[in-house]
Amino acid sequence: MATTLEACLKILAADPRSTEAINGLGRFFAERNLTQEAGTCFRHVLEIDPRNTEAMNSLGALVWQEFDLWYQTGAGRVSYYATRESCIAEAMDWCEKVLAVDPNNPEAIKNLGEYSEARFNLNRAIFAQEHEVT
């Protein structure tokens, strides 16, 4: 049985514009924390099919993944909050783009809820830090 990578490459050899195979390749890279390569794949899908909601959802999820990888490197508190807010905003933008194409997209609706909750929790954490008694 062929691996995901082999299957995607085989399809792409026959059809270099297969958005399904390119998305699959992007997921393959994302699962291995190769976020730059994954992002390149998902953006390439959108060059071929600008309304491809799978690629848009994947780019939103990739923003979260890149933030987690960045945070694991030992980021400081100040840059953590600024970077997290930026990531939340970008991920939410991708959800809104998906919903503009497919207003009932369940993945985008679920993700938008998670990102909104994360933004609320972040704002609460920032408020608490700013009003911390020393």
SULLINHU-V295684 format. One line per field, one symbol per residue. phi: phi as a letter, one per 40 degrees, with the letter a starting at -180 (. if undefined). psi: psi as a letter, one per 40 degrees, with the letter a starting at -180 (. if undefined). A space follows every 10 residues. Layout:
phi: ???
psi: ???
//
This chain:
phi: .ccdcccccc ccccacbccc cccccccdcc cbgccccccc ccccdcccbc bccccccccc ccdccccdcc cccgcccccd cccccccdcc ccdccccccc cbcbcccccc cccccccccc ccccccdccc bccb
psi: hiiddddddd ddddgeehdd dddddddddd defgdddddd ddddddddge ehdddddddd dddddddddd deefiidddd dddddddddd dddddddddd dgeehddddd dddddddddd dddddddddd ehh.
//
